[in-house]
Structures are given as C-alpha cells and as structure tokens.
Amino acid sequence: MSVRVRFAPSPTGYLHVGGARTALFNWLFARTSRGVFILRIEDTDLERSKEEMTAAILEGLRWLGLDWDEGPYYQSQRRDLHRATGLKLQASRSAYPCFCEPAELQRRRQEAERLGVTWKYERTCLALLPEEVQRRVAVGQPHAFRFRVPEGVTSWSDRVHGRTTFANETLEDFILLRSDGTPTYHLSVVSDDVDMKITDVIRGDDHLSNTPKQILLYRALGEPIPTFAHLPLILGPDKKRLSKRHGAVAVTEYREAGYLPEALFNFLALLGWSSGDGREFLPREELIRRFSFEGVGKKGAVFDEQKLEWLNSQYINAMPAAAIREAIRGELKARGLWDASLEGERREWFEKVLETLKPRSRKLSDLARDSAIFLSDDFAYDPGAAAKHLGDPETARRMVALRDALERVEPFDEAATEAALRKAAAGMGIAAAKLIHPLRIALTGQAVSPGIFTVLTLVGREGALRRIDRLIRSQELGR
C-alpha cells in the first residue's frame, strides 16, 4: 500500500515552529516515499477555531512550499462519519453509555487532586445492569459513550522510539461521544485516519500518550493500525519546551523578519533529524533524497536562532541579485526609496549594490536596510562611529582635501580612488585610515561597511562628493 500521511493542525492558533516541523517531516516522508500528503483541519473545537487561523495556517504552509496532495479536509464537516464510527463501537460492545453528570465527575477529579492521587473513571456505569441501562435510555436520560479499555498492554513499534508499551490499566475508559452527540478528539482522529487510509502517523512526542488509546480504537474497529513516529520536542536554549518567550512565533513572522522560506525549511528539517555526515546546508531536493527516520533522534531538538540566521545567510548568498531586488521591493517602497529606475536604467547598478551587500547580510531586512544607504543621502551618523572617528578637529580640513582629490580622479573606479586617497593621506603626512574612517561615515553613516572603495564607486563621484560635503558641514557646525 502506498504511503499516505496527514498533517492535521487545529485552527485555534497560528502555524508555529512545532507544527511547521511536523508538517515538514510528514511532507518529506511522503515525497521521499512517493506517497500522498494530506492536509486535514481539525476544527471540531467550534468555540476556539477561527477562520482567520485556518487561513494563516494555509498561508504558512504555502510560504514554506509544503504543498498538499489532498484536502484541506475539515473535520467539522465529517461529524456524521465520526458518530457512525462511535455507534459501530457501541454496537460491538466496545463502548457503553455513561450517565454520570459532568459536574459530579469534575468533583471527583478535583477531590483526587486535593488528595494528591491520580484519578480515573471508576467504571460506575459499566456496572449497571442491561435492564437499567435500557430504562435510562428509554426515559431520555442524557448519556455519553465511553470506550471500554480491555485488559492487558498496548504496544507498537515506533519509528523513532522503537518498541513502546503502555499498560492498559493506566488508561481510563475515555469518552467517544459526548451527551450532546458530538465526537471527541480520539474518535474523530481515528475515524478520519481510517477513512483516509492513513498508513503513517507522524507527530510530536506530546501525542505519545494518545497513541495507545487510538490503537485500541483501531483494534476494536477491526482496521489496520498505521505505523507511528513520534518526533522529539523542540526546546529553547534553556532546554525547556519551546514557547513564546524563546521566540516561538508564527511561521509568517519569520517571513516578515527577513528569513527565506528555503532557509526555514532547511532549518526545521534539522530540528531532530541529522543527515549523518554533519552537513547543514541541505537544499529541498537533497532533503527529499536523504530523509529517513533513521536520522531522527529521540532527544529534544534545541531551536538555535543563530544557526537559522547562518542558514539564511547561506541561502541569501546563493540567491540571484534580481530575486533579492524583487524580495525587498516592498520594504523599499514603504520607505519611499523605490522608483521605476531600479527596474530600468539603474537596475544593473542596483544589482551590483546587492551583490556587494550579500556576503554581509543574514536577513532580507539587512539588505533592505543597507541598500537604502545607496538610495538616499538622508541617513544619520552612528553615534558610536562618530565619537570614535570624527572627534579630531582636523577631520573637516582633511576631508576637504580628500574631496578635491576625488573630484579630479579619473577614472572613478576602485583602483584610481584608492590611489587618490592614499596619495592625499601621504601629502598630509597621515595614515590612510585617518581618511578612510571619516569617509566611510560620510558615505554610509556607519563604522563598518563593505570595502570602502567599492562603496565609493557604487555611490558614484557626484553622490560621494555630496555626502562628503554634508560631513564637512556637520564638522564645521560642530565646532
């Protein structure tokens, strides 16, 4: 039977890192196995499920390039199937009616918590005689249906954890259908997985305790049991479960922060999986070829944002300048720096700017910020840079001399401008650095930049002279 997997998010929140990693592992396994990747929205919690969350989940998956072969199916539209599955279990006596009041059950649970003991349902209603059950049903007494957990143990061979066993005595008779007829999580999941012919269930370790209950349902229904794989949890740098305090934000927020989908895809694949040879820069097609559960570890995977930034920088460096230009167009427009010339007569020049900036950039937002300096003279001088390199009272005079030298240099290229600067410095009896550092601040406002003579030629003679004049004025005014 061909592989069929599913990603089944609940639309009660955005697509976060943990959910995205689960979706990605399902997708990789499907693609590696030439199987089917199904998207199922588990929206049975009507009070908490939101349409905008569903839309955000779909948007996040599409941005990451996790295309689905079937769906999205909506669990809320499949309740008749879930109820029919529950009634089938009741008919086979795998489930029984429970007339206990929810308030009373809650009171018993709270009392057990107060005493510090574990509570599970005492099978009160299982002890009722058949005649009493029929009488209560006949008079319309509200009742739920509970699954009757058999004696023994429930075991399975987990693709990640190996042989895993739960004693059935640790499981309570869980509810399948509530008194209002609505199905519960376990019934809905198994009912859908059976109907969709899911062969492999790949999900996080937090679902491990759900698996024995669901296996028991498969057995009671006489259906094939899928293979299970429980992925290690994602941890923060403090080795605690990843949460918002660690930066566990919606996937789309990484897009807004300047990360590329290819980089986040690559990074998520490494959260709990290893290629075996230590390589970390693994493009999508290579991940599809190499993915297997043999590389999935049992221990929690630490979310290292510095590694994500490094990976992002690798993908940015491999990205054509034309593609970067399009990727940052929106941000430059928002800053009022985009005009038609950047895709017309200044396109080639601007792509040279981006190629120059690529090696220093970790995010697209870095490229938008740093390229803005080439598009406008309206930038502030970094206070730290100014304090370090503009404090000499001779700076203005020296920059006047440098300006005169640059105004006359021909051609205005890297070699000629460097020779002119060094000659000017020698003529003044100072180190070239005494001109280079103030020049860098004049051209970029920063103490650090790409090679200063590369920057100088990209800004151009006219722009460079204009910016040097601005620095000279600021120095003279500061006296």
Disulfide bonds with the S-S distance in Angstrom:
none
